[in-house]
Amino acid sequence: MKALDIAALILILMLELQGTTVMAQTTIDAPPASPAAPAASQSQPRIGAPPKNQLDTAGRAEYEAAIKGFGAPSGPRMPLLNSPDVLQAWSDMQKALSASKLPPVLRELAILTVAAYWRSEFEWYVHSASARRQGISPEVIEAIRHRQIPKFTDDDQRVVFDYTRELIDDHEISDATYQTAWKLLGTRTLVDLTVLIGHYTSVSMTLNAHHVPIPGNVASAFGQISR
């Protein structure tokens, strides 16, 4: 074999060895796989409350209130215990909305409409009961659950339903619907209603994203309803 051929062969072997080394280093130096996101079972959320002994005084109060209200540390505030500043802002918003002059029956009607849009099981579980206590008829509640337009006998309920439905379905409100709602509620309460719709959209997202379960063996409100 000629000296030139030998030199060429050595060069090829060296390049192959370098390529093997680079591949080996790539394999060795590859970062470890990211940990899997928390999974949820039928009874466990993806993210729940931190251990009770890790909570501050306000967090423990929220934890105990959930147990008292739902029989378990459940509800939309349990994931938020992992972010105390957000939970505090959430609580402040809730207090402000609770102090609104929006009548409770109209408040519950708007919340139900949001819950049905998001198919939020926990939100529906809590607020369908509240709606019944406020006097919203079973027929109206069932129509909302099926994402149908109810046959209202109460004009105020119809106005608030139309306003809420247009905002969440169309992401806009027609001039006619807006003017009718403003005449009914006035400026401040209409602002409150709009923020209420946004707040309970956030509640629904939190419940759905983290798979917050309904306490006990409650049947799904939306499982048999097509999207």
Backbone as CSV, one residue per row, in Angstrom:
resi,resn,N_x,N_y,N_z,CA_x,CA_y,CA_z,C_x,C_y,C_z
1,MET,0.859,-1.200,0.000,0.000,0.000,0.000,0.886,1.237,0.000
2,LYS,0.538,2.166,-0.821,1.327,3.377,-0.925,1.190,4.217,0.337
3,ALA,2.239,5.011,0.572,2.246,5.859,1.774,1.067,6.825,1.758
4,LEU,0.680,7.310,0.576,-0.433,8.245,0.466,-1.740,7.586,0.865
5,ASP,-1.900,6.303,0.408,-3.120,5.565,0.748,-3.193,5.308,2.242
6,ILE,-2.060,4.984,2.867,-2.026,4.719,4.307,-2.411,5.980,5.081
7,ALA,-1.902,7.118,4.653,-2.210,8.380,5.335,-3.688,8.695,5.228
8,ALA,-4.276,8.423,4.057,-5.700,8.679,3.881,-6.533,7.779,4.781
9,LEU,-6.145,6.490,4.905,-6.869,5.546,5.751,-6.813,5.976,7.214
10,ILE,-5.619,6.397,7.652,-5.471,6.866,9.041,-6.366,8.060,9.304
11,LEU,-6.468,8.973,8.340,-7.298,10.163,8.494,-8.772,9.786,8.631
12,ILE,-9.209,8.816,7.816,-10.607,8.365,7.872,-10.918,7.752,9.231
13,LEU,-9.995,6.895,9.721,-10.192,6.256,11.026,-10.256,7.277,12.144
14,MET,-9.406,8.292,12.068,-9.408,9.338,13.091,-10.732,10.097,13.107
15,LEU,-11.277,10.394,11.907,-12.552,11.105,11.823,-13.686,10.256,12.388
16,GLU,-13.644,8.928,12.093,-14.672,8.041,12.620,-14.619,7.988,14.146
17,LEU,-13.382,7.915,14.681,-13.235,7.884,16.131,-13.734,9.167,16.776
18,GLN,-13.453,10.294,16.133,-13.937,11.575,16.660,-15.457,11.635,16.653
19,GLY,-16.053,11.105,15.585,-17.509,11.083,15.509,-18.102,10.226,16.598
20,THR,-17.495,9.075,16.876,-17.975,8.194,17.947,-17.881,8.881,19.289
21,THR,-16.765,9.610,19.502,-16.578,10.309,20.775,-17.628,11.371,20.977
22,VAL,-17.933,12.134,19.879,-18.936,13.175,19.976,-20.286,12.580,20.314
23,MET,-20.633,11.448,19.683,-21.917,10.809,19.949,-21.997,10.329,21.390
24,ALA,-20.900,9.767,21.873,-20.883,9.276,23.253,-21.055,10.426,24.226
25,GLN,-20.352,11.546,23.949,-20.474,12.691,24.834,-21.893,13.249,24.822
26,THR,-22.508,13.231,23.634,-23.882,13.733,23.543,-24.813,12.901,24.398
27,THR,-24.598,11.574,24.382,-25.440,10.686,25.177,-25.196,10.889,26.655
28,ILE,-23.942,10.997,27.040,-23.597,11.127,28.449,-24.051,12.471,29.002
29,ASP,-23.876,13.524,28.188,-24.147,14.865,28.681,-25.609,15.285,28.532
30,ALA,-26.442,14.437,27.948,-27.840,14.819,27.752,-28.504,15.080,29.094
31,PRO,-29.288,16.147,29.208,-29.921,16.448,30.488,-30.946,15.386,30.857
32,PRO,-31.168,15.162,32.145,-32.161,14.181,32.547,-33.551,14.615,32.123
33,ALA,-34.409,13.624,31.924,-35.777,13.932,31.513,-36.485,14.740,32.591
34,SER,-37.334,15.658,32.156,-38.096,16.457,33.113,-39.043,15.563,33.891
35,PRO,-39.263,15.872,35.165,-40.202,15.058,35.923,-41.605,15.171,35.363
36,ALA,-42.352,14.084,35.477,-43.717,14.081,34.964,-44.586,15.032,35.760
37,ALA,-45.545,15.655,35.080,-46.490,16.527,35.781,-47.334,15.698,36.727
38,PRO,-47.801,16.300,37.813,-48.646,15.554,38.738,-49.868,14.992,38.024
39,ALA,-50.173,13.742,38.317,-51.337,13.096,37.716,-52.488,13.081,38.705
40,ALA,-53.693,13.023,38.175,-54.869,12.999,39.041,-55.576,11.661,38.908
41,SER,-56.061,11.139,40.014,-56.954,9.999,39.985,-58.373,10.524,40.075
42,GLN,-59.336,9.615,40.189,-60.725,10.063,40.280,-60.976,10.814,41.579
43,SER,-60.149,10.580,42.590,-60.395,11.201,43.890,-59.290,12.154,44.329
44,GLN,-58.235,12.278,43.539,-57.106,13.122,43.916,-56.844,14.172,42.841
45,PRO,-56.617,15.420,43.244,-56.336,16.462,42.249,-54.907,16.355,41.728
46,ARG,-54.635,17.004,40.628,-53.260,17.095,40.144,-52.401,17.882,41.128
47,ILE,-52.947,18.976,41.608,-52.273,19.788,42.627,-53.293,20.070,43.716
48,GLY,-52.969,19.665,44.930,-53.837,19.936,46.058,-53.163,20.892,47.025
49,ALA,-53.677,20.934,48.224,-53.086,21.797,49.239,-51.755,21.227,49.707
50,PRO,-50.814,22.093,50.109,-49.594,21.600,50.744,-49.945,20.901,52.057
51,PRO,-49.007,20.134,52.636,-49.263,19.551,53.961,-49.660,20.629,54.957
52,LYS,-50.592,20.292,55.809,-51.148,21.291,56.725,-50.074,21.923,57.600
53,ASN,-49.061,21.139,57.981,-48.015,21.682,58.867,-47.089,22.664,58.152
54,GLN,-47.254,22.796,56.837,-46.453,23.761,56.089,-47.215,25.066,55.834
55,LEU,-48.448,25.143,56.281,-49.277,26.318,56.028,-49.125,27.343,57.143
56,ASP,-49.257,28.621,56.769,-49.275,29.663,57.786,-50.672,29.744,58.389
57,THR,-50.884,30.693,59.264,-52.168,30.787,59.978,-53.327,30.966,59.005
58,ALA,-53.161,31.865,58.028,-54.230,32.101,57.060,-54.481,30.854,56.213
59,GLY,-53.407,30.171,55.833,-53.545,28.960,55.033,-54.263,27.859,55.801
60,ARG,-53.940,27.701,57.082,-54.617,26.690,57.884,-56.101,27.010,58.045
61,ALA,-56.420,28.307,58.142,-57.824,28.700,58.240,-58.584,28.318,56.970
62,GLU,-57.965,28.533,55.792,-58.579,28.147,54.524,-58.756,26.627,54.458
63,TYR,-57.760,25.910,54.908,-57.773,24.444,54.897,-58.925,23.931,55.757
64,GLU,-59.049,24.469,56.959,-60.099,24.036,57.881,-61.482,24.424,57.352
65,ALA,-61.582,25.589,56.723,-62.861,26.022,56.168,-63.320,25.078,55.058
66,ALA,-62.374,24.591,54.249,-62.723,23.646,53.186,-63.252,22.340,53.773
67,ILE,-62.591,21.854,54.818,-63.058,20.624,55.460,-64.452,20.815,56.043
68,LYS,-64.671,21.968,56.675,-65.971,22.254,57.268,-67.053,22.373,56.198
69,GLY,-66.716,23.003,55.090,-67.713,23.226,54.048,-67.959,22.040,53.148
70,PHE,-66.887,21.290,52.807,-67.001,20.212,51.828,-66.741,18.828,52.401
71,GLY,-66.338,18.771,53.663,-66.036,17.474,54.260,-64.655,16.959,53.922
72,ALA,-63.875,17.748,53.213,-62.527,17.351,52.796,-61.774,18.609,52.375
73,PRO,-60.423,18.569,52.364,-59.664,19.724,51.863,-59.775,19.811,50.347
74,SER,-60.899,20.315,49.883,-61.172,20.365,48.456,-61.680,21.756,48.102
75,GLY,-61.845,21.982,46.817,-62.321,23.274,46.347,-61.231,24.048,45.641
76,PRO,-61.596,25.146,44.982,-60.628,25.877,44.152,-59.508,26.532,44.937
77,ARG,-59.712,26.760,46.239,-58.670,27.445,47.011,-57.533,26.507,47.432
78,MET,-57.748,25.208,47.361,-56.702,24.290,47.815,-55.455,24.351,46.921
79,PRO,-55.570,24.333,45.591,-54.361,24.527,44.785,-53.712,25.889,45.032
80,LEU,-54.544,26.918,45.304,-54.007,28.263,45.492,-53.247,28.419,46.802
81,LEU,-53.405,27.473,47.724,-52.600,27.513,48.952,-51.108,27.384,48.641
82,ASN,-50.790,26.897,47.447,-49.392,26.825,47.023,-48.863,28.187,46.567
83,SER,-49.750,29.173,46.443,-49.364,30.515,46.014,-50.105,31.527,46.886
84,PRO,-49.653,31.741,48.123,-50.411,32.532,49.096,-50.766,33.938,48.632
85,ASP,-49.878,34.601,47.897,-50.186,35.965,47.452,-51.357,35.975,46.480
86,VAL,-51.374,34.994,45.586,-52.493,34.897,44.641,-53.779,34.561,45.392
87,LEU,-53.682,33.657,46.354,-54.857,33.299,47.141,-55.413,34.510,47.884
88,GLN,-54.542,35.344,48.419,-55.004,36.525,49.140,-55.728,37.487,48.194
89,ALA,-55.160,37.688,47.006,-55.818,38.561,46.022,-57.162,37.969,45.591
90,TRP,-57.205,36.670,45.411,-58.435,35.958,45.057,-59.487,36.186,46.140
91,SER,-59.079,36.045,47.410,-60.008,36.225,48.534,-60.523,37.655,48.607
92,ASP,-59.643,38.614,48.352,-60.063,40.022,48.355,-61.089,40.287,47.257
93,MET,-60.866,39.701,46.082,-61.823,39.852,44.989,-63.164,39.242,45.369
94,GLN,-63.122,38.068,45.978,-64.354,37.398,46.381,-65.148,38.249,47.374
95,LYS,-64.448,38.848,48.326,-65.123,39.698,49.319,-65.763,40.913,48.648
96,ALA,-65.050,41.525,47.720,-65.583,42.697,47.029,-66.831,42.333,46.231
97,LEU,-66.794,41.200,45.543,-67.945,40.784,44.753,-69.129,40.400,45.638
98,SER,-68.837,39.820,46.791,-69.910,39.448,47.722,-70.617,40.679,48.273
99,ALA,-69.902,41.799,48.318,-70.491,43.047,48.836,-71.246,43.820,47.762
100,SER,-71.245,43.320,46.544,-71.918,44.007,45.449,-73.423,44.072,45.685
101,LYS,-74.067,45.035,45.059,-75.521,45.156,45.122,-76.225,44.257,44.109
102,LEU,-75.442,43.465,43.367,-76.058,42.497,42.456,-76.879,41.501,43.281
103,PRO,-78.174,41.371,43.014,-79.010,40.461,43.807,-78.466,39.028,43.770
104,PRO,-78.491,38.320,44.906,-77.937,36.963,44.962,-78.495,36.019,43.901
105,VAL,-79.777,36.137,43.585,-80.352,35.238,42.592,-79.728,35.473,41.219
106,LEU,-79.445,36.735,40.876,-78.819,37.036,39.589,-77.346,36.662,39.601
107,ARG,-76.722,36.811,40.757,-75.334,36.375,40.915,-75.214,34.876,40.629
108,GLU,-76.089,34.088,41.256,-76.014,32.639,41.078,-76.348,32.232,39.649
109,LEU,-77.256,32.953,39.014,-77.593,32.661,37.623,-76.376,32.861,36.722
110,ALA,-75.648,33.958,36.927,-74.457,34.218,36.115,-73.387,33.150,36.355
111,ILE,-73.184,32.782,37.621,-72.167,31.779,37.936,-72.519,30.437,37.298
112,LEU,-73.789,30.043,37.356,-74.208,28.784,36.728,-73.946,28.798,35.230
113,THR,-74.204,29.929,34.605,-73.998,30.038,33.160,-72.520,29.862,32.812
114,VAL,-71.646,30.437,33.635,-70.204,30.264,33.440,-69.807,28.806,33.677
115,ALA,-70.318,28.211,34.758,-69.976,26.826,35.082,-70.366,25.868,33.970
116,ALA,-71.540,26.090,33.377,-71.982,25.214,32.294,-71.117,25.382,31.051
117,TYR,-70.726,26.617,30.758,-69.851,26.863,29.604,-68.542,26.087,29.741
118,TRP,-67.956,26.123,30.943,-66.673,25.462,31.182,-66.822,24.004,31.593
119,ARG,-68.046,23.532,31.732,-68.297,22.168,32.200,-67.514,21.909,33.496
120,SER,-67.594,22.873,34.370,-66.846,22.818,35.630,-67.689,22.086,36.670
121,GLU,-67.338,20.838,36.917,-68.150,19.972,37.776,-68.268,20.521,39.197
122,PHE,-67.136,20.919,39.774,-67.169,21.386,41.156,-67.966,22.675,41.264
123,GLU,-67.751,23.591,40.347,-68.471,24.864,40.386,-69.976,24.633,40.235
124,TRP,-70.344,23.723,39.357,-71.758,23.416,39.187,-72.318,22.757,40.452
125,TYR,-71.576,21.841,41.018,-71.999,21.133,42.242,-72.349,22.121,43.351
126,VAL,-71.514,23.121,43.536,-71.737,24.094,44.611,-72.851,25.066,44.251
127,HIS,-72.810,25.618,43.048,-73.690,26.752,42.744,-75.058,26.350,42.197
128,SER,-75.221,25.122,41.730,-76.579,24.692,41.382,-77.421,24.584,42.650
129,ALA,-76.809,24.131,43.738,-77.526,24.083,45.021,-77.856,25.496,45.499
130,SER,-76.892,26.410,45.369,-77.146,27.804,45.765,-78.248,28.426,44.915
131,ALA,-78.249,28.114,43.626,-79.263,28.665,42.724,-80.657,28.190,43.121
132,ARG,-80.760,26.930,43.473,-82.064,26.414,43.915,-82.524,27.123,45.185
133,ARG,-81.600,27.347,46.112,-81.968,28.039,47.349,-82.405,29.481,47.080
134,GLN,-81.867,30.094,46.028,-82.241,31.467,45.689,-83.538,31.547,44.891
135,GLY,-84.090,30.395,44.543,-85.387,30.393,43.879,-85.344,30.260,42.370
136,ILE,-84.186,29.971,41.792,-84.129,29.717,40.347,-84.790,28.372,40.080
137,SER,-85.663,28.324,39.118,-86.480,27.133,38.902,-85.635,25.960,38.390
138,PRO,-86.041,24.735,38.708,-85.327,23.553,38.192,-85.265,23.523,36.673
139,GLU,-86.323,24.023,36.009,-86.343,24.027,34.545,-85.262,24.941,33.975
140,VAL,-85.090,26.101,34.586,-84.041,27.021,34.144,-82.669,26.417,34.396
141,ILE,-82.463,25.819,35.548,-81.178,25.215,35.883,-80.842,24.090,34.897
142,GLU,-81.822,23.259,34.577,-81.580,22.157,33.641,-81.254,22.675,32.247
143,ALA,-81.958,23.709,31.808,-81.672,24.274,30.484,-80.250,24.815,30.428
144,ILE,-79.817,25.502,31.489,-78.454,26.035,31.520,-77.446,24.892,31.503
145,ARG,-77.718,23.842,32.257,-76.792,22.694,32.301,-76.609,22.090,30.911
146,HIS,-77.657,22.075,30.124,-77.582,21.521,28.766,-77.159,22.554,27.731
147,ARG,-76.764,23.751,28.200,-76.326,24.829,27.318,-77.435,25.221,26.343
148,GLN,-78.660,25.276,26.873,-79.816,25.722,26.109,-80.293,27.065,26.664
149,ILE,-81.085,27.773,25.879,-81.640,29.048,26.343,-82.910,28.759,27.135
150,PRO,-82.922,29.084,28.425,-84.097,28.783,29.244,-85.321,29.609,28.835
151,LYS,-86.477,29.114,29.207,-87.718,29.872,29.058,-87.981,30.575,30.387
152,PHE,-87.542,31.815,30.457,-87.623,32.561,31.710,-89.026,33.112,31.928
153,THR,-89.458,33.094,33.181,-90.665,33.812,33.587,-90.292,35.095,34.324
154,ASP,-88.991,35.263,34.592,-88.481,36.443,35.293,-87.621,37.242,34.325
155,ASP,-88.010,38.472,34.032,-87.291,39.281,33.046,-85.872,39.621,33.501
156,ASP,-85.668,39.870,34.792,-84.336,40.214,35.284,-83.367,39.052,35.056
157,GLN,-83.831,37.844,35.316,-82.985,36.670,35.083,-82.634,36.537,33.598
158,ARG,-83.606,36.800,32.753,-83.350,36.705,31.309,-82.279,37.708,30.876
159,VAL,-82.349,38.918,31.405,-81.384,39.958,31.036,-79.971,39.549,31.456
160,VAL,-79.825,39.074,32.675,-78.496,38.692,33.171,-77.986,37.454,32.439
161,PHE,-78.854,36.521,32.148,-78.443,35.347,31.371,-77.947,35.764,29.996
162,ASP,-78.696,36.611,29.304,-78.297,37.043,27.959,-76.939,37.746,27.994
163,TYR,-76.757,38.604,28.974,-75.484,39.338,29.096,-74.329,38.369,29.314
164,THR,-74.511,37.429,30.236,-73.451,36.469,30.554,-73.178,35.553,29.372
165,ARG,-74.236,35.040,28.778,-74.063,34.096,27.664,-73.350,34.754,26.489
166,GLU,-73.748,35.964,26.141,-73.096,36.633,25.009,-71.618,36.872,25.291
167,LEU,-71.305,37.262,26.508,-69.908,37.567,26.820,-69.031,36.327,26.744
168,ILE,-69.509,35.195,27.275,-68.652,33.996,27.273,-68.710,33.254,25.941
169,ASP,-69.843,33.303,25.259,-69.955,32.596,23.979,-69.371,33.403,22.823
170,ASP,-69.714,34.680,22.774,-69.352,35.513,21.633,-68.133,36.387,21.899
171,HIS,-67.716,36.468,23.177,-66.606,37.342,23.585,-66.931,38.811,23.284
172,GLU,-68.199,39.111,23.261,-68.679,40.456,22.953,-70.127,40.533,23.408
173,ILE,-70.630,41.728,23.560,-72.023,41.924,23.946,-72.634,42.922,22.981
174,SER,-73.785,42.589,22.455,-74.445,43.482,21.511,-74.877,44.764,22.222
175,ASP,-75.042,45.821,21.452,-75.489,47.092,22.038,-76.842,46.938,22.718
176,ALA,-77.745,46.191,22.106,-79.085,46.032,22.663,-79.033,45.327,24.016
177,THR,-78.256,44.247,24.090,-78.140,43.506,25.351,-77.457,44.348,26.411
178,TYR,-76.429,45.088,26.000,-75.707,45.932,26.960,-76.618,47.012,27.531
179,GLN,-77.370,47.689,26.675,-78.245,48.760,27.138,-79.335,48.228,28.069
180,THR,-79.869,47.050,27.748,-80.904,46.464,28.601,-80.342,46.126,29.976
181,ALA,-79.132,45.565,30.017,-78.503,45.217,31.295,-78.171,46.478,32.087
182,TRP,-77.697,47.503,31.405,-77.360,48.755,32.098,-78.605,49.400,32.709
183,LYS,-79.716,49.374,31.991,-80.960,49.933,32.519,-81.430,49.171,33.754
184,LEU,-81.209,47.867,33.751,-81.623,47.036,34.891,-80.721,47.241,36.099
185,LEU,-79.412,47.249,35.876,-78.459,47.167,36.984,-77.799,48.493,37.338
186,GLY,-77.681,49.405,36.390,-76.926,50.622,36.635,-75.441,50.388,36.401
187,THR,-74.684,51.471,36.411,-73.271,51.408,36.036,-72.451,50.522,36.970
188,ARG,-72.505,50.801,38.268,-71.631,50.081,39.199,-71.941,48.583,39.236
189,THR,-73.202,48.235,39.303,-73.553,46.816,39.413,-73.289,46.076,38.107
190,LEU,-73.405,46.772,36.979,-73.058,46.130,35.711,-71.557,45.863,35.650
191,VAL,-70.755,46.796,36.160,-69.311,46.544,36.262,-69.064,45.330,37.154
192,ASP,-69.770,45.267,38.286,-69.607,44.129,39.202,-69.969,42.811,38.518
193,LEU,-71.066,42.802,37.775,-71.481,41.577,37.080,-70.411,41.126,36.099
194,THR,-69.852,42.066,35.359,-68.828,41.706,34.367,-67.606,41.109,35.039
195,VAL,-67.172,41.698,36.149,-66.021,41.163,36.884,-66.369,39.809,37.489
196,LEU,-67.592,39.647,37.962,-68.029,38.354,38.500,-67.901,37.256,37.452
197,ILE,-68.320,37.544,36.233,-68.208,36.570,35.148,-66.749,36.194,34.926
198,GLY,-65.870,37.199,34.921,-64.444,36.926,34.749,-63.859,36.137,35.914
199,HIS,-64.273,36.497,37.129,-63.738,35.808,38.304,-64.121,34.330,38.292
200,TYR,-65.371,34.042,37.998,-65.787,32.637,38.021,-65.321,31.871,36.793
201,THR,-64.939,32.572,35.749,-64.193,31.916,34.668,-62.846,31.445,35.193
202,SER,-62.180,32.284,35.969,-60.908,31.904,36.588,-61.095,30.736,37.551
203,VAL,-62.176,30.765,38.325,-62.464,29.644,39.234,-62.622,28.355,38.434
204,SER,-63.393,28.401,37.364,-63.612,27.212,36.540,-62.310,26.688,35.952
205,MET,-61.489,27.595,35.451,-60.200,27.180,34.893,-59.336,26.495,35.950
206,THR,-59.306,27.067,37.142,-58.504,26.493,38.221,-58.996,25.089,38.564
207,LEU,-60.291,24.935,38.703,-60.869,23.628,39.033,-60.603,22.609,37.928
208,ASN,-60.789,23.012,36.683,-60.620,22.079,35.571,-59.160,21.715,35.339
209,ALA,-58.278,22.708,35.400,-56.864,22.448,35.113,-56.255,21.489,36.126
210,HIS,-56.601,21.679,37.393,-55.994,20.873,38.462,-56.829,19.663,38.833
211,HIS,-57.926,19.425,38.100,-58.802,18.270,38.338,-59.235,18.183,39.801
212,VAL,-59.717,19.299,40.316,-60.187,19.305,41.706,-61.459,18.462,41.770
213,PRO,-61.468,17.397,42.570,-62.617,16.484,42.567,-63.773,17.008,43.409
214,ILE,-64.973,16.539,43.083,-66.153,16.830,43.887,-66.125,15.913,45.103
215,PRO,-66.404,16.429,46.291,-66.431,15.557,47.469,-67.526,14.494,47.355
216,GLY,-67.225,13.306,47.846,-68.229,12.245,47.866,-68.447,11.625,46.501
217,ASN,-69.480,10.815,46.416,-69.794,10.101,45.172,-70.909,10.811,44.425
218,VAL,-70.610,12.012,43.951,-71.590,12.809,43.222,-71.462,12.523,41.727
219,ALA,-72.586,12.274,41.086,-72.559,11.983,39.652,-72.140,13.220,38.864
220,SER,-71.495,12.990,37.731,-71.084,14.083,36.859,-72.305,14.836,36.338
221,ALA,-72.210,16.157,36.347,-73.310,16.981,35.812,-73.266,17.054,34.295
222,PHE,-72.088,16.838,33.701,-71.917,17.085,32.272,-71.447,15.854,31.496
223,GLY,-71.237,14.751,32.177,-70.663,13.590,31.512,-71.501,13.052,30.364
224,GLN,-72.808,13.159,30.470,-73.688,12.626,29.428,-74.158,13.691,28.447
225,ILE,-73.614,14.888,28.576,-74.032,15.999,27.707,-72.960,16.231,26.662
226,SER,-73.333,16.205,25.395,-72.356,16.408,24.331,-71.869,17.836,24.340
227,ARG,-70.631,18.019,23.904,-70.034,19.355,23.891,-70.595,20.176,22.741
